[in-house]
């Protein structure tokens, strides 16, 4: 169904008689996956409430648009006009929408197979399916294209199988007199038993989004989600269906992300053992979900906050990550002790950059100054260089340790981090601003000693 187009539709509730005309309305999905529907009437038995919406408004709406069926799940009224008449205009949003060959009852909304495509994943994959060769490079009078083989990528995961599948295509656009050769891929889940769509989002799609975010350094959007169920009975004539897959529409954010060279990526497909590291990734994301929420906040294009806020979130990220890495440790170690443990587990990269282990205690003290509002915290606002050191060091430490968590060795994780084309900028931010951090903590120690010695 075309994105950005307002489609007229007749809405029904599950169980309604489709021989009736239904309630008229519209259906619209924008380029960021936002769903907006309108309902221009009242369902049978529904009443208009002057000071609120009818609690009986259906949470699932079904309709047909241009020979395609659409199902809204988690439907709710967000605005309403029409006074006390039945000729209303109710604006409806939904958790997600399903588009395809038919409508479904709530109990049937489960998938055995799911296909996912994200922004940034083709750069991460690094597959270049087409090789175009010109026999005359000056005039390009004769050229051709051949298909390259791409490696198979498959992993056995808990409850099913995950594959990275080639989805490249060649298409001739007759109206523009051109050929389009598109290299692309998608992630393909096959589950041993059907899973709910909510579980697909939370347990399977989200870890892949985290993986790509850790690679590119920004939160990727969802280009497409599609699902099917091998147990669905399509009845007579099902062989004539154009597709047995349902398109899932859900808010995903902007798809127009800036182009990034693969040299800027922390890791790529070729750096990972797909069959080993992807199952470990799914388990790690489930285990460290709270910490990863902070990481996603820091990597979001929409995050608003200066150095004090970014540093504070980074300290929460490290604190939560170390706690879930070592749940058996009930002694509540100090923050610098957590940094020491994470550094030792990930190859001591930050220690090597700064050239001393003193930074752990200094960043720990800076955390107390900023997070707890020390009496001299105003100094950090005047000179924010110490915050830059803390933020860059903590974020680098987390990214390297997370790679170790999904199965890479500390040496491999460190090599990937230092191999990024912009790693020198991270080193420079840390080393050039570290003297300011060290000086701040030195003055802080002197003040605290002076307070203790006063009569």
Number of C-alpha atoms within 10 A of each C-alpha: 15 10 13 14 12 14 17 17 22 20 29 22 20 18 8 12 10 13 6 9 10 20 17 16 19 20 24 18 21 15 16 19 24 19 21 18 25 22 22 21 19 19 17 10 7 15 16 18 11 9 6 10 17 13 13 10 18 19 17 19 24 25 27 21 17 9 10 13 19 26 27 27 19 15 21 21 20 12 13 17 12 13 12 11 11 14 13 17 17 21 18 21 21 23 16 19 25 24 21 22 19 17 21 17 12 12 7 13 18 21 25 20 23 25 22 20 22 22 19 25 25 18 19 21 17 16 20 16 21 18 11 11 13 13 11 10 10 7 8 10 9 10 11 10 12 10 11 11 11 12 11 10 15 19 18 16 20 12 13 15 17 25 19 20 17 18 13 16 12 11 10 11 10 8 6 7 7 10 11 10 16 14 16 19 21 22 21 19 26 21 18 12 14 19 16 13 16 14 13 18 12 11 15 19 22 17 21 21 22 22 21 23 22 21 21 23 20 20 27 25 22 22 19 17 21 20 23 20 21 11 12 12 8 12 7 7 7 11 10 7 11 9 11 18 20 22 20 20 25 19 18 17 15 14 16 10 13 7 8 13 11 19 14 16 22 27 23 20 17 12 13 15 14 19 16 16 16 23 18 15 21 21 17 19 22 15 14 18 18 15 22 21 13 20 25 19 18 23 17 15 12 9 11 10 11 10 17 19 16 21 27 18 20 25 22 18 24 22 16 17 23 21 17 16 14 10 8 8 11 8 6 9 10 11 20 18 14 20 23 16 13 21 21 14 15 25 21 19 22 22 18 10 14 17 11 10 15 12 22 22 17 21 25 18 18 25 23 15 19 20 17 10 11 13 9 12 15 13 12 18 14 8 12 17 20 26 28 21 26 28 23 19 25 20 18 18 23 22 20 30 24 22 25 19 21 19 19 20 17 21 14 16 25 24 15 18 21 16 16 15 14 13 16 12 11 16 19 13 18 24 15 13 18 21 14 17 23 17 13 19 19 12 11 16 13 10 12 10 11 10 10 8 7 6 4
